[in-house]
Amino acid sequence: MYDLEGVLGPAVIEFVDQHVRSLLTWDILVFFHRNPDAVLDLDGLASRLGRRAEELEPEIESLCDSKILSRAGGLIRFKPSAEMRETVARFVDSCQDRGRRLALIALVLHKINPGASA
């Protein structure tokens, strides 16, 4: 197994542990980080991500509960605190480097299926 903390840093690992429930959550976070002014309804976001709205619903709820996204009047927007915005940026930056991206994938997949050997 990777030395995940050495590769990713403790802040990114903690963020993934607390907020990245799945690879779909990852896609949503990257989308809103890259499009911070986007305001979309669930169907619009699903269309942009190439997913079904019902797949997104639990992920959006979780990210709203974490105060990373907000939803009002059916519209979803990126509304993290300044500190959380920086953490999301570190997570997305980690996705850009192949070695760190592989470590992140391993970390998320282990969360999804903790019984699988790495």
N, C-alpha and C positions, 0 to 999 in steps of 0.2 A: 504494500500500500504506500502511496505517496506520503511524504511529510507534508500534509496539507497545510498546517499552520505556517511552515517555512515557505511554501509555495504561494499561498494565498494571503496570509496574514490573519491575525485573530479577528479583526473587525469584519472582514468579508465572510469568514467562517461563521461567526455569530449571526450575521445578517442572513445567511443562507439557512442556518438552523432555525431562526425565528420566523422568516418571512417567505422563503422560496419552497413552496409545497410540492412543486412539480416543474417539469420542463415548460409547461404552459404558463405557469407563473413567471418563469424566466422570460418567456417571449413577451408577456405583457409588460414587465418591468423595462425591458430593452426598448420596446415600442414607445412607452411614455417618456423614458429618458431621452430618446432621440427626437421625440415630438412633444416637448413639455407643455406646449400651448394647446394641444389637441383636446377637444371636447366632443365626445362621441356618445351615442347611445349604445346599448349592448349589441344590437344588430350591426351597427356601423363598425364597432371594434372587431366583432367576429369576422366581418367581411375583410377588414384590413389585415387581420392575422390569418385568414384562410381557415377559420375554425367555425364550429357551430356555437350559437349563442348559449345553448344549455351547457356546453362544456365550460364556457367562461364564467358562468354565474358563481360557482363556489369559489373560484380563484379571485374574482372581483370582490366578493363579500369579504374574503380573508384580507385582501389588501386594503379595503375600506376600514375593516376592524383595526388594522395596524396603522391607520391614518396615513397611508402612503397614497392611496387614491381617495377621492370623495365622489359621492353620487348624490345628486339632487335633481329632482324633476326628471329622473330617468337618464340624466347625462352624467357621464363619467369623466373625471379629470384628474390630473396628476397634482396632488396637493400635499406633498410631504413637508415636514419642518426643514429648515435649512440644514440641520445636522443629518437628517435622514436623506435629504437630496444628495449630500456629499457621499454618504454611504452607498446609495444606489449608483452614483457615478463610479465609485471604486469597484463595485460589483460589475458594472458594465465594462469598465476598463479592463478588468481581469478577463472578461470574455474575449478580448481582442488578441490576447497572447495564447498561442496554441497550448503550451504546457499548462498554463493556469486554467484555460478553458477545459482541458481534459480533467484536471483535478476537480474543477467545479462540477462537471458532468458526473464524475465518480461520486462526489459528495451528495448530489441531488438524487442520483439513482440509488445510493445506499439508503437515503431517507425513505424513498418510495418502497424499496424492497430490502429491509434491513437483514433478512435472513440469507440473502445471496452473498456468496464469497466474492471478494474483489480480485 
